[in-house]
Amino acid sequence: MDLISTCENECLIKEELATLYEIALLVSNNIDLENSLQKALKVLKTRLSLHKCVIYTLEDKTLEVFSSIDFNKLQENLAKYKIGEGATGLAAKNKEPVIVENVHTDLIFLNKSGNKDTNTVSYIAVPMLINDKVIGVLGVSLVKSTQIGFDDTVSILTIVSSLFAQAIHSYKMIESEREKLKDLKLYYKMEWDAKVHNFGDIVGESPKMQDVYKVIEKIASTNVTVLVRGETGTGKELIAAAIHKRSQRANEPFVKINCAAITETLLESELFGHEKGAFTDAKEMRKGRFELADKGTLFLDEIGDISLNLQVKLLRVLQEREFERVGGSKTIKVNVRLVAATNRNLEQMVEEGKFREDLYYRLNVIPINLPPLRARGDDIKLLVNFFLETAIKNHKREVIITPQAMEALSAYPWPGNIRELQNTIERIVLMGTPEGITDDEMSLLLPALKRG
C-alpha cells in the first residue's frame, strides 16, 4: 500500500513539475505576452482541472483583468476590485492566498463579473508579488466535489503566480522603455538637442531672405502664432525651427507634423492623441502632438490640407488652449506656441468655403513669406556650395562644380526649390568626377534647362 502511495506521489510531483515547466516556457516569451499568458492559463486550467482562470494586475490602485480565457469583454470590464475588496482584493491587501470554499454562501466572494455559472463552487485568489510588492492577483474557480483540501492546489498556484508576476513585470518594464522611445516629446527633445538651428543653417544672404530674418528676430521671443508661406521645398520647417530656437521655449520640445501626409482619421489622433480602446488598433493610450509640445512649439506643416472638421477642433485649441483625446472626455489644457505652414492660397480657399475664415485669422497673425529659390539671386551659389560640401563629406567623393556647371545651375528655374537643388547636388556628387560634370550629364540632371 505504501509503495502504491509512493508511486502516486511521484507521478503527481512529475505532473506538477511538467506543468510548471510548460508554463515557465510559455511566459518567458515577452514578445507576445498576451498570447503566451492565454496559452499558459489554458495549460493551468487543464492540468489542475480548474473551471476559470483570470489574471488581474494592479492599475492605479485597482485590480483589473489583464488576461483571461473565460471572461467576455463585458465581464472583464466589470471585474474590477479595489485593494481589500472581496476575495481578490483581500489577497492583494494581505499578500497571501485567500480561499473561498463555497462562492454561493460566502459573502467575501463578490462575483463582480456577473458570472451566473452554477458549476463554480470554490475560488482561490493568489497574490502576484515582485520584491514583496503586489502587482496583481491570480484568481481561479474550481468545481469542488471530491477534493478534501486546497493545499496542493494553492502551492502550485503560488509558484505559477510568481512566474506570471515575473513575466508581467518584465513585460511592463520593457513596454515602459519602449513607450519612452515612442514618446514623441522625448524624441523631439533629443532630436532638437542634436541639432543647432541658427541662421547659418538657413543659407542665404539675398535681400528677400534678410527681410525674413528681420521678422524672425522681432517675433521669436513672443508667443504669437506664425504662418509661414511659400512654395514646396522653400525651407518652411527651418524657419519654424529658427523661431523656436530664438524663443523662450527653446529648451522645450519642438514638435512637427505634416498634415498632408496623414489621413483625416489618423491626423485627429496624431494631433490630439487617443484613449485606450478609442478605435480598433488603440491598444494603449497615446499622447497627441499638442500634448507632447506642451510648453514648447508645434509646427503644423501643410495646414491648408486639413479637413473642415479638424479645422473646427484646431480652432478650439487655439482659442481655449484645451482639447480632449479621441475617445476621451477629460479636458487637457496645453501651453503651445503654434507655427503653421502652407503652400496653398488660403484666401482663395476661404472664399471657396474650403478653409474657415476664423481659423485663417487665428493663424495669420504674423505671416512670413518665403521667396522661391528662383527669386533669391546669388543665394543659389551659396546653397550649391553648402550642399556640395555636405554631399562630398557624406559620400567621401571629390567632385568640383565648374563655372559652366554653376552657370547652368544658376539659370535653372528650380520649380522644386531648395529640396530639388539639394537632390540635384547629391546626384552630381554621385555621377561627377574630380574634373567636374560634363554638359551631357548636366542636361540629364536638369532636363528643363533651356540652353542657348
C-alpha positions in Angstrom: 0.0 0.0 0.0 2.9 2.4 0.9 4.5 1.5 -2.4 1.4 2.4 -4.3 1.1 5.7 -2.4 4.8 6.5 -3.1 4.3 5.9 -6.8 1.2 8.0 -6.9 3.1 10.9 -5.2 6.0 10.6 -7.6 3.7 10.7 -10.5 1.9 13.7 -9.1 5.1 15.5 -8.5 6.3 14.8 -12.0 3.0 16.0 -13.4 3.2 19.2 -11.3 6.8 19.8 -12.5 5.8 19.2 -16.1 3.0 21.8 -15.7 5.3 24.4 -14.1 8.0 23.8 -16.8 5.5 24.2 -19.6 4.1 27.4 -18.1 7.5 28.8 -17.5 8.5 28.2 -21.1 5.3 29.9 -22.3 5.6 33.1 -20.2 9.2 33.6 -21.0 8.1 34.9 -24.3 7.8 38.7 -23.7 7.4 39.5 -27.4 3.8 38.3 -27.4 3.0 38.0 -23.7 -0.8 38.3 -24.2 -0.9 35.2 -26.3 1.6 33.4 -24.1 -0.5 34.1 -21.0 -3.6 32.8 -22.7 -1.8 29.5 -23.5 -0.4 29.3 -20.0 -3.8 29.8 -18.5 -5.2 27.0 -20.7 -2.4 24.7 -19.5 -3.1 25.6 -15.9 -6.8 25.1 -16.3 -6.5 21.7 -17.9 -3.7 20.3 -15.7 -5.3 21.4 -12.4 -8.9 20.7 -13.6 -9.9 24.3 -12.9 -13.1 25.9 -14.1 -12.0 29.5 -14.7 -8.7 31.4 -14.7 -8.1 35.1 -14.5 -5.0 37.3 -14.1 -5.6 40.7 -12.5 -3.0 43.4 -12.5 -2.8 46.5 -10.2 -3.6 49.6 -12.2 -3.9 52.9 -10.3 -4.8 51.1 -7.0 -7.4 49.0 -8.8 -7.2 45.3 -9.8 -8.2 45.0 -13.4 -8.3 41.9 -15.7 -5.0 41.6 -17.6 -5.6 38.2 -19.2 -8.5 35.7 -19.1 -9.6 32.7 -21.1 -13.1 32.6 -19.7 -14.4 36.2 -19.4 -16.0 38.1 -22.2 -15.2 41.8 -22.7 -18.2 42.9 -20.6 -17.2 40.7 -17.7 -13.6 41.9 -17.9 -14.8 45.5 -17.6 -17.0 44.7 -14.7 -14.4 42.6 -12.8 -12.5 45.4 -11.0 -11.5 45.3 -7.4 -10.0 47.8 -5.0 -7.4 46.7 -2.6 -9.1 44.8 0.2 -12.4 44.4 -1.7 -13.7 40.9 -1.9 -11.5 37.8 -2.0 -9.5 39.1 -4.9 -8.8 42.4 -3.2 -8.0 40.8 0.2 -5.4 38.6 -1.5 -3.7 41.8 -2.7 -4.1 43.5 0.6 -2.8 40.7 2.8 -0.2 39.4 0.3 -1.4 35.8 0.9 -3.8 33.4 -0.7 -7.5 33.7 0.0 -9.7 30.6 -0.3 -13.4 30.7 -0.7 -14.8 27.2 -0.2 -18.3 28.0 -1.3 -18.9 31.0 -3.5 -22.6 30.7 -3.2 -22.7 31.2 0.6 -19.5 33.1 1.5 -20.1 36.9 1.3 -16.4 37.5 0.7 -16.9 36.4 -2.9 -18.3 39.4 -4.7 -18.7 38.0 -8.3 -18.3 41.4 -9.9 -18.1 39.8 -13.3 -21.7 38.9 -13.0 -21.0 35.2 -13.9 -24.1 33.1 -13.3 -22.4 29.8 -13.8 -23.7 27.4 -11.1 -20.8 24.9 -11.7 -18.3 27.1 -9.8 -18.2 26.1 -6.2 -14.8 27.3 -4.8 -12.5 30.2 -5.6 -8.8 30.8 -4.8 -7.1 34.2 -5.1 -3.3 34.2 -5.0 -1.3 37.5 -4.9 1.4 38.1 -7.6 4.4 39.6 -5.9 7.7 41.3 -7.0 10.1 42.0 -4.2 7.2 41.7 -1.7 5.2 44.3 -3.7 1.8 43.3 -5.1 1.5 43.7 -8.8 -1.6 41.6 -9.3 -3.7 38.6 -8.4 -4.2 35.2 -10.0 -7.8 34.1 -9.5 -9.1 30.6 -10.2 -12.5 28.9 -9.8 -13.0 25.2 -9.1 -15.7 22.7 -9.3 -15.1 21.2 -5.9 -16.6 17.8 -5.5 -14.4 15.1 -4.0 -11.5 17.5 -3.2 -10.9 17.5 0.6 -8.2 20.2 0.9 -6.8 23.0 -1.2 -3.1 22.9 0.0 -1.7 21.2 -3.1 -3.6 23.5 -5.5 -2.6 26.6 -3.6 1.1 25.5 -3.6 1.1 25.2 -7.3 -0.8 28.4 -7.9 1.6 30.3 -5.7 4.5 29.1 -7.9 2.6 29.9 -11.0 1.6 33.3 -9.8 5.3 34.0 -9.2 6.1 33.1 -12.8 3.2 35.3 -14.0 4.4 38.1 -11.8 8.0 38.0 -13.2 6.7 37.8 -16.8 4.3 40.7 -16.5 6.7 42.8 -14.5 9.4 42.3 -17.2 6.9 43.0 -20.0 5.7 46.2 -18.4 9.3 47.3 -17.8 10.1 46.7 -21.5 6.9 48.4 -22.6 7.7 51.4 -20.4 11.1 51.8 -22.0 9.5 51.3 -25.4 6.9 54.0 -24.7 9.7 56.3 -23.6 11.2 55.9 -27.0 7.9 56.3 -28.7 7.1 59.3 -26.6 7.5 61.9 -29.3 8.0 64.6 -26.7 11.3 62.9 -25.6 12.1 62.1 -29.2 11.7 65.6 -30.5 13.6 67.0 -27.5 16.5 64.6 -28.2 16.3 65.5 -31.9 16.3 69.1 -31.1 19.3 68.9 -28.8 21.2 67.1 -31.5 20.7 69.9 -34.0 21.7 73.6 -33.6 19.4 75.6 -35.8 20.5 79.1 -36.5 20.5 81.5 -39.4 23.7 79.7 -40.6 21.6 76.7 -41.3 19.2 78.8 -43.3 21.7 79.5 -46.1 21.0 82.8 -47.8 22.1 86.4 -47.9 19.7 87.9 -50.5 17.6 90.9 -49.6 14.4 88.8 -49.5 15.9 86.4 -47.0 17.3 89.3 -44.9 13.6 90.5 -44.7 12.7 87.1 -43.4 15.4 87.1 -40.8 14.3 90.5 -39.5 10.7 89.3 -38.9 12.1 86.2 -37.1 14.2 88.4 -34.8 11.2 90.6 -34.0 8.6 87.9 -33.2 10.7 84.9 -31.9 10.6 85.9 -28.3 6.8 86.4 -28.3 4.1 83.7 -28.2 2.4 85.0 -31.3 1.1 82.4 -33.9 3.1 82.5 -37.1 2.0 81.4 -40.6 5.0 80.6 -42.9 4.0 80.7 -46.6 5.9 79.6 -49.6 6.2 77.1 -52.4 7.0 73.4 -51.7 10.7 72.9 -50.8 11.5 76.5 -49.8 12.5 75.6 -46.3 9.5 76.4 -44.2 10.4 73.9 -41.5 13.8 75.6 -41.0 12.1 78.9 -40.5 9.8 77.3 -37.8 12.9 75.8 -36.1 14.7 79.1 -36.1 11.7 80.8 -34.5 11.6 78.1 -31.8 15.4 78.3 -31.2 15.2 82.1 -30.5 12.1 81.9 -28.3 11.8 81.5 -24.5 10.6 77.9 -25.3 14.0 76.9 -26.8 14.7 74.3 -24.1 11.2 72.8 -24.6 10.1 70.4 -27.3 9.9 71.4 -31.0 7.3 69.0 -32.4 6.4 68.8 -36.0 3.8 67.1 -38.2 3.0 67.1 -41.9 -0.8 67.4 -42.1 -0.9 66.4 -45.8 0.9 63.1 -45.2 -1.8 61.6 -42.9 -5.4 60.7 -43.4 -8.1 62.7 -41.6 -8.9 59.9 -39.1 -5.3 59.3 -38.2 -4.5 63.0 -38.2 -7.0 63.7 -35.5 -5.4 61.0 -33.3 -1.9 62.3 -34.1 -2.8 65.9 -33.1 -5.0 65.2 -30.1 -4.0 61.7 -29.0 -6.3 58.9 -28.2 -7.5 56.9 -25.2 -7.1 53.1 -25.0 -10.0 51.4 -26.9 -10.9 54.6 -28.8 -10.8 52.6 -32.0 -9.8 49.1 -33.2 -6.0 49.5 -33.0 -5.9 51.8 -30.0 -4.5 49.2 -27.6 -2.8 51.8 -25.4 -3.4 55.5 -24.6 -1.3 57.7 -26.7 -0.5 61.4 -26.4 -1.0 63.6 -29.4 1.3 66.2 -30.8 -0.4 69.1 -28.9 0.2 67.4 -25.6 3.7 66.4 -26.5 4.5 70.0 -27.5 3.3 71.4 -24.2 5.4 74.4 -23.1 7.2 74.1 -26.5 6.4 74.8 -30.2 4.2 72.8 -32.5 4.9 73.1 -36.2 1.9 72.2 -38.4 3.2 71.8 -42.0 0.7 71.9 -44.9 -2.0 73.4 -42.7 -4.1 74.0 -45.8 -4.7 70.3 -46.3 -6.7 69.6 -43.1 -10.4 68.9 -43.3 -13.1 71.4 -42.2 -14.0 69.1 -39.3 -10.4 69.2 -38.0 -10.3 72.9 -38.6 -13.1 73.3 -36.0 -11.1 71.3 -33.4 -7.9 73.1 -34.2 -9.6 76.5 -33.8 -10.8 75.5 -30.4 -7.3 74.6 -29.2 -6.0 78.0 -30.5 -8.8 79.8 -28.7 -9.2 77.9 -25.5 -5.9 76.1 -25.2 -7.7 72.8 -24.4 -8.9 69.7 -26.1 -9.9 66.0 -25.4 -8.2 63.0 -26.7 -10.0 60.8 -29.3 -12.4 58.6 -27.3 -11.9 60.5 -24.1 -13.9 63.0 -22.0 -11.1 64.5 -19.9 -10.2 68.1 -21.0 -6.5 68.6 -21.4 -5.0 72.1 -21.2 -1.8 72.9 -23.0 0.6 75.8 -23.4 1.8 75.6 -27.0 3.2 78.1 -29.4 1.9 77.3 -32.9 3.8 77.8 -36.2 1.9 76.7 -39.3 3.0 76.5 -42.9 1.3 76.1 -46.2 1.9 76.4 -50.0 -1.7 76.9 -50.7 -3.7 80.1 -51.4 -5.7 80.2 -48.1 -7.5 83.4 -49.1 -9.0 81.7 -52.1 -9.8 78.6 -50.0 -11.7 80.8 -47.6 -13.7 82.3 -50.5 -14.5 78.8 -51.7 -15.5 77.6 -48.3 -12.7 75.1 -48.0 -10.9 76.9 -45.2 -12.6 78.5 -42.2 -12.2 82.3 -42.1 -12.0 82.5 -38.3 -9.2 79.9 -38.3 -7.4 81.8 -41.1 -7.3 84.9 -39.0 -6.1 83.0 -35.9 -3.2 81.5 -37.9 -2.3 84.6 -40.0 -1.3 86.8 -37.1 2.3 87.1 -38.3 2.8 85.9 -41.9 6.3 85.1 -43.1 6.5 84.8 -46.9 9.4 82.7 -48.1 10.6 83.6 -51.6 11.1 80.8 -54.2 14.7 79.9 -55.0 14.5 81.4 -58.4 13.9 84.8 -56.8 16.9 84.6 -54.5 19.7 85.6 -56.9 23.2 84.6 -55.7 21.8 82.5 -52.9 21.8 79.6 -55.3 25.6 79.7 -55.4 25.8 79.7 -51.6 23.4 76.8 -51.4 25.2 74.8 -54.1 28.5 75.1 -52.2 26.7 74.2 -48.9 25.1 71.1 -50.3 28.2 70.2 -52.2 30.4 70.2 -49.1 27.8 68.1 -47.2 27.4 65.5 -50.0 31.2 65.2 -50.5 31.6 64.5 -46.8 28.8 62.0 -46.7 29.8 60.1 -49.8 33.6 60.6 -49.5 34.0 61.6 -53.1 35.9 64.5 -54.7 33.8 66.5 -57.1 34.0 70.1 -58.3 31.4 72.4 -59.8 32.9 74.0 -62.9 32.0 77.6 -63.8 29.9 76.3 -66.7 28.0 74.0 -64.3 27.5 76.8 -61.8 26.1 79.0 -64.6 23.7 76.3 -65.6 22.6 75.7 -62.0 22.0 79.4 -61.5 20.0 79.7 -64.7 17.7 76.8 -63.9 14.2 77.9 -62.5 14.1 75.3 -59.7 10.4 74.5 -59.5 11.1 72.2 -56.6 13.1 74.9 -54.9 15.8 74.1 -52.3 14.8 70.5 -52.0 15.2 69.9 -55.7 18.6 71.7 -55.6 19.8 69.6 -52.7 18.8 66.4 -54.6 20.5 67.6 -57.7 23.8 68.3 -56.0 23.6 64.8 -54.4 23.3 63.3 -57.9 26.2 65.5 -59.2 28.5 64.2 -56.4 27.5 60.6 -57.2 27.8 61.0 -61.0 30.6 63.5 -61.3 34.4 63.3 -61.3 37.2 65.3 -59.7 37.4 67.2 -63.1 33.8 68.2 -62.9 30.5 67.2 -64.5 30.0 67.2 -68.3 27.4 69.2 -70.2 25.6 65.9 -71.2 25.4 64.9 -67.6 24.1 68.3 -66.6 21.4 68.0 -69.3 20.3 64.8 -67.8 20.1 66.3 -64.3 18.4 69.5 -65.5 16.1 68.5 -68.4 14.0 71.6 -68.2 17.0 73.9 -68.6 16.9 75.9 -71.8 20.4 76.1 -73.3 21.3 78.8 -75.7 
